[in-house]
Amino acid sequence: MSMSGQALVLGASGGIGGETARQLVEAGWQVRALSRRATSMPVTPGVTWLPGDAMSPDDVRQAAAGCNLILHAVNPPGYRDWHRLVLPMIDASIAAAHAVGATILLPGTIYNYGADAYPILTETSPQHPDTPKGAIRTEMERRLERAADSGVRSIVLRAGDFFGPRPGNNWFSQCLVQPGGPVRRMIHPGRPGIGHQWTYLPDMAATFLRLMAIRDRLPAFTTLHMAGHWDPDGTAMTAAIARAVGRPVRTIHLPWRLLGLAAPFVPLIHNLREMRHLWQIPIRMTNDRLRGLIGDEPHTPLDEAVRRTLTGLGCLPRAQTSQPGWR
């Protein structure tokens, strides 16, 4: 099967969407990106920006015409209106994929799972989420699974908390460090001694590309897990940040109780608090099924991944890394 084709990326201005679009271009794919702000988006090498709304089935279907792939990496900004917007957006992608014969790629999370599945998660672990956001993620996957009966192919790649050179809705760039300047302090959401799983977004994008190359060998609805970077006691990530900046950095543990006072008024904080249990117990995904399909998982060493991330976020001078820019 050809390693290239035409792809529609929904969420190309975000972390995983932007990184996957960049790697698709490098691999020879023709890439389109849908955005309501298409005319004001910066010029992106190899990407054609199209005006449209991911909530509109007509817009998504027209943008996807002739595409082999739809990357569904779009989310409401700041976690606003998740309950109202997320499911109509996945429905629009499913309808477009059905119309044009494209495969859907969905970046997944561990939000689908509840306490009965912890601490080791496999693709067949029961999905009884403990939160409203988790219930929505689970329903997204159910709809993809049902769509397989009508010929829609999809791959869900679940992974730990994201980090990478492009800012986005993730704990690294919204909590651990402040993008746009030197790292003065780190705010850590976890409890001391508790392990945590991270995923470097360029590694996830590289995994998506490998899976697209073998998509004809996969079930119509496929779910897979990445192992990413396992921080065994919650200190490996902060230590890597300190090594990258070349000096000790003060670490503050996130005051979850105080955040409760602001949660009713700030949607982002409300949604972050909803997921606090994921920082209070060690939860880890295994990637045996993934390795059985593609061999070793793409894996950038932690120190290199952190340096590239901090550089992309404007926390380190660009001379400190060879990571190509794509901004």
LODO-790593 format. One line per field, with one value per residue (C-alpha): residue number from 1; x, y, z. Coordinates in Angstrom, 1 decimal, m for minus. Example, Ala and Ser with C-alpha at 12.3 -4.5 7.8 and 13.67 -1.06 7.14 Angstrom:
REM LODO-790593
nr: 1  2
px: 12.3  13.7
py: m4.5  m1.1
pz: 7.8  7.1
***
This chain:
REM LODO-790593
nr: 1  2  3  4  5  6  7  8  9  10  11  12  13  14  15  16  17  18  19  20  21  22  23  24  25  26  27  28  29  30  31  32  33  34  35  36  37  38  39  40  41  42  43  44  45  46  47  48  49  50  51  52  53  54  55  56  57  58  59  60  61  62  63  64  65  66  67  68  69  70  71  72  73  74  75  76  77  78  79  80  81  82  83  84  85  86  87  88  89  90  91  92  93  94  95  96  97  98  99  100  101  102  103  104  105  106  107  108  109  110  111  112  113  114  115  116  117  118  119  120  121  122  123  124  125  126  127  128  129  130  131  132  133  134  135  136  137  138  139  140  141  142  143  144  145  146  147  148  149  150  151  152  153  154  155  156  157  158  159  160  161  162  163  164  165  166  167  168  169  170  171  172  173  174  175  176  177  178  179  180  181  182  183  184  185  186  187  188  189  190  191  192  193  194  195  196  197  198  199  200  201  202  203  204  205  206  207  208  209  210  211  212  213  214  215  216  217  218  219  220  221  222  223  224  225  226  227  228  229  230  231  232  233  234  235  236  237  238  239  240  241  242  243  244  245  246  247  248  249  250  251  252  253  254  255  256  257  258  259  260  261  262  263  264  265  266  267  268  269  270  271  272  273  274  275  276  277  278  279  280  281  282  283  284  285  286  287  288  289  290  291  292  293  294  295  296  297  298  299  300  301  302  303  304  305  306  307  308  309  310  311  312  313  314  315  316  317  318  319  320  321  322  323  324  325  326  327
px: 0.0  1.2  2.7  1.2  m2.1  m4.5  m5.3  m7.7  m6.6  m9.2  m7.4  m4.2  m3.6  m3.3  m0.6  m1.2  m3.0  m0.2  2.6  0.8  0.2  3.9  4.9  2.4  3.8  7.3  6.1  4.7  1.0  m1.1  m2.6  m5.7  m6.6  m10.1  m10.6  m13.1  m10.1  m8.5  m7.9  m5.9  m3.9  m0.1  1.3  2.1  4.5  2.7  m0.7  m3.8  m6.1  m9.8  m12.5  m15.1  m16.4  m15.7  m19.3  m20.7  m21.1  m21.2  m18.0  m16.1  m17.4  m16.5  m13.0  m12.5  m13.3  m10.7  m9.0  m7.7  m7.4  m9.2  m7.3  m9.9  m7.8  m10.2  m11.5  m13.4  m10.9  m10.4  m12.6  m15.7  m19.0  m17.5  m21.0  m22.5  m19.8  m17.7  m20.1  m21.5  m17.9  m17.1  m20.5  m19.4  m16.1  m17.9  m20.3  m17.4  m15.4  m18.4  m18.9  m15.3  m14.0  m11.4  m9.9  m10.4  m7.5  m8.5  m6.0  m7.4  m6.9  m7.2  m10.3  m12.4  m11.5  m12.6  m11.3  m12.3  m9.7  m6.8  m3.8  m2.7  m4.8  m5.0  m7.2  m9.7  m9.9  m13.5  m14.6  m16.7  m15.5  m15.8  m16.3  m18.6  m15.7  m14.7  m18.2  m18.1  m14.8  m16.2  m19.3  m17.0  m15.4  m18.7  m19.9  m16.7  m17.2  m20.8  m19.8  m17.5  m20.7  m21.4  m17.8  m16.1  m12.6  m11.0  m8.0  m8.0  m4.6  m4.8  m1.9  m0.8  m0.7  0.6  3.6  5.4  6.8  3.4  1.2  m2.1  m4.7  m2.2  m0.8  2.8  2.1  m0.8  0.6  4.1  5.7  4.6  5.2  6.9  9.7  12.4  11.2  11.0  9.1  7.2  3.7  3.3  m0.2  0.9  1.5  5.0  5.9  3.0  4.0  2.6  2.5  3.4  3.4  5.6  3.4  6.0  6.2  2.4  2.3  5.0  3.0  m0.1  1.9  3.1  m0.4  m1.7  0.8  m0.7  m4.4  m5.5  m4.4  m6.3  m9.9  m12.3  m12.4  m9.0  m7.9  m4.3  m2.3  1.1  3.5  5.1  7.3  6.6  7.6  7.9  7.6  6.5  10.0  11.4  9.6  10.5  14.1  14.3  13.0  15.6  18.4  17.1  17.2  20.6  19.7  17.5  13.9  11.5  8.7  5.3  2.6  m0.7  m3.1  m6.1  m8.3  m7.8  m8.7  m12.0  m12.9  m12.4  m13.8  m17.4  m16.4  m13.6  m14.4  m10.8  m10.2  m13.4  m12.3  m8.8  m10.2  m12.4  m9.3  m7.3  m7.6  m5.4  m2.6  m3.3  m2.8  m0.3  m2.1  m0.2  m1.0  0.7  1.6  1.9  m0.7  0.9  4.4  2.9  1.8  4.6  7.6  9.2  7.1  8.6  10.3  12.3  14.6  13.0  15.7  15.7  11.9  11.8  14.4  12.5  9.3  10.7  12.3  9.1  7.2  9.7  11.2  14.6  16.6  16.2  19.9  19.7  17.9  18.0  14.2  12.8  10.3  6.8  5.0
py: 0.0  3.5  5.4  8.7  10.0  12.9  13.8  16.1  17.3  18.6  20.5  21.3  24.4  22.2  19.9  16.5  17.8  20.2  17.6  14.9  17.3  18.2  14.6  13.8  16.5  15.2  11.7  13.0  13.4  16.2  17.8  19.9  21.6  22.9  26.0  28.7  31.1  29.6  33.0  34.3  31.2  31.5  30.0  26.3  24.5  21.8  22.4  23.9  25.7  25.5  27.6  25.6  24.3  20.9  21.0  21.1  17.7  19.5  21.5  18.4  16.2  18.8  19.3  15.5  14.9  12.6  12.0  8.7  9.9  12.1  13.0  13.9  15.9  18.8  19.8  22.7  25.4  25.6  22.6  24.8  23.2  19.7  18.1  20.1  20.1  17.0  14.3  16.4  16.9  13.1  12.5  15.0  13.2  9.8  11.0  12.5  9.3  7.2  9.5  9.5  6.2  7.7  6.1  8.1  8.5  9.5  10.4  8.6  9.0  7.1  9.1  6.2  4.0  4.0  2.6  m1.0  m1.0  0.5  0.4  m1.5  m0.7  m2.8  m2.4  m4.8  m3.3  m2.4  1.1  2.5  6.1  8.0  11.4  13.1  13.9  10.2  9.2  11.5  10.0  6.5  7.4  8.8  5.5  3.6  5.7  4.8  1.2  1.2  3.0  0.1  m1.9  0.5  0.4  3.3  2.4  4.0  3.7  4.9  5.4  5.9  7.5  9.2  12.9  14.8  17.1  18.5  21.6  23.1  24.5  22.9  21.6  19.6  19.6  20.3  23.6  24.7  23.7  22.4  25.3  28.7  29.0  32.1  32.6  31.0  28.4  30.1  27.4  24.2  23.5  19.7  18.2  14.9  13.4  12.6  9.0  8.4  7.3  9.0  8.2  10.9  10.8  12.9  14.2  13.7  10.0  9.7  11.3  8.9  6.0  7.2  7.2  3.7  2.5  4.2  2.2  m1.1  0.0  m2.6  m5.3  m3.9  m4.5  m1.9  m0.5  m0.8  0.4  0.5  1.8  3.6  3.1  6.6  7.7  6.2  8.4  5.9  8.2  11.6  13.1  12.1  14.8  17.7  16.4  16.4  20.0  21.1  19.4  21.1  24.6  23.8  24.8  23.8  24.9  25.3  22.8  23.6  20.9  22.0  23.1  21.1  22.2  25.9  25.3  24.1  27.7  28.8  25.7  26.8  30.0  28.8  25.9  25.0  24.6  22.7  20.2  19.9  19.1  16.5  14.6  15.0  11.3  10.5  12.2  10.5  6.9  5.2  4.3  2.8  1.5  m1.4  m1.4  m5.2  m5.1  m2.1  m3.6  m6.7  m4.7  m2.1  m3.4  m1.0  2.1  5.4  6.7  9.9  9.8  11.9  14.5  15.2  15.3  17.8  20.0  20.1  20.8  23.7  25.1  25.0  26.6  29.5  28.5  27.8  29.4  27.6  27.1  24.5  22.0  20.8  20.2  21.9  24.6  24.4  27.4
pz: 0.0  m0.8  2.1  0.9  m0.2  0.6  4.2  6.0  9.4  11.8  14.6  12.6  14.8  17.9  19.2  17.8  14.7  13.8  14.4  12.4  9.6  9.5  9.4  6.7  4.5  5.1  4.1  0.8  1.7  0.3  3.5  3.9  7.2  8.0  10.1  10.6  10.7  7.5  5.9  8.9  9.6  9.0  5.9  6.7  4.3  2.4  4.0  2.3  4.7  3.9  5.5  7.3  10.6  12.1  13.4  9.9  8.2  4.8  5.4  6.6  3.7  1.1  2.6  2.7  m1.0  m2.4  0.9  2.2  5.8  8.2  11.4  14.0  16.4  17.0  20.5  21.8  22.9  26.7  27.2  26.8  25.8  25.6  26.3  23.4  20.7  20.8  19.7  16.7  15.5  15.5  13.8  11.0  10.6  10.4  7.8  5.7  6.0  4.9  1.9  0.6  1.9  4.2  7.3  10.6  13.0  16.5  19.3  22.3  26.1  29.3  30.2  28.9  31.9  35.5  38.8  37.9  35.1  37.0  37.3  34.1  31.0  27.9  24.9  26.3  29.8  30.8  30.0  32.9  33.1  36.3  34.8  32.3  30.0  30.1  29.2  26.1  25.0  25.4  23.3  20.6  20.3  20.4  17.4  15.5  16.3  15.1  11.9  11.1  10.3  7.4  6.1  7.9  9.0  12.0  14.2  17.8  19.4  23.1  24.9  28.1  28.8  25.8  25.5  22.5  20.7  20.0  22.8  23.3  25.9  27.9  31.4  30.3  28.6  30.8  34.2  34.4  32.5  31.2  27.5  26.1  28.5  30.7  33.1  36.5  38.3  37.7  39.0  39.3  39.5  40.9  44.3  45.3  44.6  42.1  38.6  35.5  31.8  29.2  25.4  23.2  20.3  17.5  18.6  18.4  15.0  13.8  15.1  13.2  10.0  10.6  11.2  8.1  6.1  7.3  7.6  5.1  7.5  10.5  11.6  10.5  14.1  15.7  19.2  20.2  23.2  23.3  26.1  25.7  28.7  32.0  35.0  37.8  40.7  39.3  39.3  36.0  34.0  36.3  36.5  32.7  32.6  35.1  33.1  29.9  31.4  33.1  36.6  39.6  39.2  42.0  41.9  43.4  43.9  42.4  45.2  44.2  47.1  46.3  42.7  43.8  44.7  41.1  39.4  39.2  37.3  35.0  32.6  32.2  35.9  36.4  33.7  35.1  38.6  37.1  36.0  39.2  40.2  37.2  39.1  42.4  41.4  39.0  35.8  32.9  29.4  27.8  24.1  23.4  20.6  19.0  19.0  17.5  14.5  13.9  16.0  18.4  19.2  18.0  21.1  21.5  24.6  27.4  27.7  23.9  23.8  26.7  25.2  21.9  23.7  25.8  22.6  20.7  23.6  23.6  27.0  25.5  22.7  19.4  19.1  21.9  19.7  16.1  16.0  12.8  13.4  12.0  13.3
***
